[in-house]
Amino acid sequence: MRRSIIALAVVSSLAIAQEQPIETITVTADLRNIELNQLPGSATVIDEVQLQDEGGEHFEQILDNIPNLNWSGATSRPRYFQIRGVGEQEEYQGAPNSSVGFIVDDIDLSGLGMAASLYDLEQVEVLRGPQGTQYGANALAGLIYVKSQDPTEAVESGISVTLAEDSQQTYGGYVSGALTDSLSARTVFHLNQQDGFRDNQYLGKDDTNKRDELTFRTKLLWQPTDSFDAKLTFLHANLDNGYDTWTLDNNGYNSSSDEPGEDSQRTNGASLNMRFGVNDKMSLRTITSWTNTHATNSFDGDWSNPDYWSGKECDDYAGGTEACQYDYTWAKDQQRDTLSQEIRLSSEEAGRIFAGSTDWLVGIYGSRLRETNDLESFYNGFTDEMLKSDFESESVAIFGQLDSELGKWLLSFGLRFEHRDVEYKDDSGEDFAPDEDMWGGHISATYRWNDQHNSYVRVARGYKAGGFNMGLPDYLTTNTEYDSETLYNYEIGLKSTWLDGDLRSNVSLFYMDRKDQQVEASIQDPEDPQRFILYTNNATDSSNYGAEIELSYQLHRNLELHGSAGWLETEYDDYVVQLSETESRDLSGRDLAHAPNYQFAIGATYRNDQGWFANVNLSGKDEFYYSDTNDSTSDSYQVLDAKVGYEASDWSVYVWGRNLTDEEYGVRGFYFGNEPDLGWADKQYIRYGDPQQLGVTFNYHFM
């Protein structure tokens, strides 16, 4: 069944003719801004046209179109990602250190991925596999890079309005143009407000899971000479979202919490990207990035209310029963500041070495991250936990890359060395100060068969820094610190255009070998059932292998078909997780969590000469384990989206629908005891994705 669905995704996208060539796509996250069809690695680039055709307000709404990319719905918007089965599933414990990098216009938001509006973007890039040469410890599994539109010399502006079910109101606007002969600017705002698809029946409210998301972005582009340019980007994102998603009966969209949670994030970030032409042989590029984030995450841990619990019977201390009392809340206030500086010196055409065959690049990188967390929880009217912590890390890295052209061969070699110092203290007396040296890189070879076909082989080594766990019980003290993880990725691929450029295909096969894999574990405290012990430890090894295929065809100048599929097999080698002082669980040979065996997306876009437009897209994925500590799984599912409208020269209007079949699908799950009237017996709880929604969008572009 799994293989037949993958085959369907591929076959359904086949076409036989096209009258216009496909536009060249450049991968801006690569060190050399290489064209996608020449990149020696698996990557998906969703360009401006596809983003507009398929619509959506947030990065969450395009995730299912990207092969072998999954996410964990543990927050109001995606913050934790998995590429090829590698990545975090929930709130980190210890050091903030992401397996999947998330960058917006050179602003590092890894682990803070919520601030990702889709409005006025140029493209979204997803690079699969370790990106150790350029991005180091925060790109073990891969990288997500979001690039917004650059300023234009010509004056242009526009507005967008969306009204939809769930009381959604979305407003966007941009203005761009030259300020002087050499300086241009672009300013964008985007506001999305909606109730959040949950009705709190206890409080009589329909907005306890609300989304109230504001993004403001300004770019300045200065190009005074041919040998110098500078781009300054400022980003402000204020997400004041609710968090009321869990229910005791898994009913999906009707909650009964008396104290709904909050999932808010306010981020200010800036980046300065400058290029200096030193001479005709080399150029210098500097990238400075800064972010300041204040985030609050809280939830009602009993998922209900006092009236509900008082109507249930629980065991008392005398061997009888009494009315249940269960009231638990948890909250964390987080402050994070990051500052990084990167300097690269790279060759120009006249500066190539080895008889003019080889481009070279060397660079240095330094970063500092400071984070404070103020955590508190309350159980039945009493303080259950209070903890204030301070974390600081400093990283210094050197890296280099050589790219040689030898006839039809393009060889690339990259290497990065990184040193990391960490300090952690909290008011419980925990004190850690680890430091470590890490390295990663890649070797790749691309063979250009002709102008239509490029094949490649790539070996990459990625790394992720180690960390530590706080407040562990005695039987887990051997896991107080855990080691860094390394990942070796072996990959071959073929990137082609067919039928005089009418058809484009990208195919990749990969094998990933993880050493000292970091695994998240969650243990329910038997003496204090509402409390969980979250910790990270090292499994021995695990192996992942699979494939990605992406196809894009123009059946007619008015009709384009596209399809993608990801196949993924994952398996722990030898791994036993400790669940209590006397109980353990052997996960050897089991699939990894949040790693579906298949994902697919197929779609079509029709646009005729009279301005009529239609887009339909079907995506789906296989079942997957929600966690590494139990066998709770999601169900496989498919989601159907569609959009129709009319496009004039300066305005457009669309009617659209998401999840048209109203599929009920899980995006996060737990398996534990949360009901004292059932003796805290383990049970599966599921958070569901967004239900069916219909809406209308109007755009106007001022010329």
RAVEN-V694828 format. One record per helix or strand of 3 or more residues. SS is the DSSP state (@ for helix, = for strand). FROM is the first residue (numbers start at 0). LEN is the number of residues. If there is no record, write none. Layout:
[[SS,FROM,LEN] [SS,FROM,LEN]]
This chain:
[[@,1,10] [@,35,3] [=,42,5] [@,47,7] [@,58,7] [=,68,4] [=,79,4] [=,99,5] [=,120,8] [@,131,7] [=,141,7] [=,155,9] [=,167,11] [=,182,12] [=,210,15] [=,227,16] [=,260,17] [=,281,19] [@,305,5] [=,312,3] [=,320,3] [=,327,20] [@,348,3] [=,357,22] [=,381,25] [=,408,18] [=,434,14] [=,452,12] [@,473,6] [=,484,14] [=,502,13] [=,517,7] [=,531,7] [=,540,16] [=,558,14] [=,575,3] [=,583,3] [=,597,10] [=,611,10] [=,636,11] [=,650,8] [=,665,7] [@,675,3] [=,682,6] [=,692,10]]
